[in-house]
Amino acid sequence: MHSVKDFWYIVAETRDLKKDAVIGCSVLGEWLALYRNQEGQAVAVLDRCLHRNARLSKGRVRDGQLVCPYHGWKYGTQGQLTGIPSDGPAFKPRASACLPSFPVREQQGYIYVRLNSKLAKDVPETEPYSIPFFGLPGYQHIRLKHVFEAKVPNCAENFIDIPHTTYVHPTIFRYESAPQKMSAEVEVDRGSVHVRYLDETSNFGLFSAFLNRSGRKIFHEDHYHLPNITHVEYKFKKRRHFNITSQSVPVSDTETHVYTDLTYDYGPWNALARPLVWWVAKKIIAQDVKIMREQSEVTTKYGEQFASTKADLQHTWIEKIYAELLAGRDPRAIEGKKDVVEFWI
């Protein structure tokens, strides 16, 4: 049986989980408390004290022990109960007295949690997604977090959707007055969707001259990876390389936290470009947050009754892949398929 709980989700940035801090977070409706044990390792446990159901994330950490704010019960490595103040010296640890805990990974400045501690026999073990070009020489990096009132597959569709950019991000990303016919190869392979644009040359809004003054054909690929990752890559020429990696974390049925990593190499322009890249990214994502909130409002009222065209092929595949996972089936088993589509933007 396959589940969305089989995968790794970001719950915090490494820098935010200090030695004596406790952080409360939520993934797929599950309340978690994060802290660092005496060895400095990040621990994720259910945010509920064994004693009287207090929120442990409202407590504190002392010497690697998570202390409940209600009666002071203490928890150590992997949520093991280590002390009950009211028992005094008579307290004796019991192996069975342990909070439900979850696997944790720290990678590239993020803390990841997987809700399923044990995977079914037919479910492959995976590791958190590795952000492309992160930390490589010559690359700048910007990290952002935004809250979307939308579901994970709808967020993923938006992040690798070209036609909406003309209308949601006019001028800053595309010019409506400069339509271009495009073709793309869409491939489905083991739970991933790959889109390779074959003849994109221009119409990048205000920054067209900087990115591709000559109007030559560029390299542009979009990728979706099961269940919540998208990666967008542009190569305009040497030292004009831009990547957007988005990881959508399902906090609840109506809220998704999106962590965006921008990695780019603009050569000698790297440092000067940084504040502009940050501003443009914030502006564009804010516009996406707004349109996705409005889409969710309509979907809540009328249901997910989507009409699709040939330009939506990658979106329909994402919906199918995610639906297979929700049904307990393995989307990696979907037969590989490759199509070429044409559309205008």
Secondary structure, DSSP 8 states (H G I E B T S, - for coil): ---GGGSEEEEEEGGGS-TT--EEEEETTEEEEEEE-TTS-EEEEESS-TTT---GGGSEEETTEEE-TTT--EE-GGGBEEE-GGGGGG----TT-B--EE-EEEETTEEEEES-SS--TTS--------TTTT-TT-EEEEEEEEESS-HHHHHHHHT-STTHHHHSBTTTB-TTS--EEEEEEEEETTEEEEEESS-----GGGHHHHHTT----EEEEEEETTTEEEEEEEEETTEEEEEEEEEEE-SSS-EEEEEEEEEE-GGGHHHHHHHHHHHHHHHHHHHHHHHHHHHHHHHHH-------GGGHHHHHHHHHHHHHHTT--GGGS--EEEEEEEE-
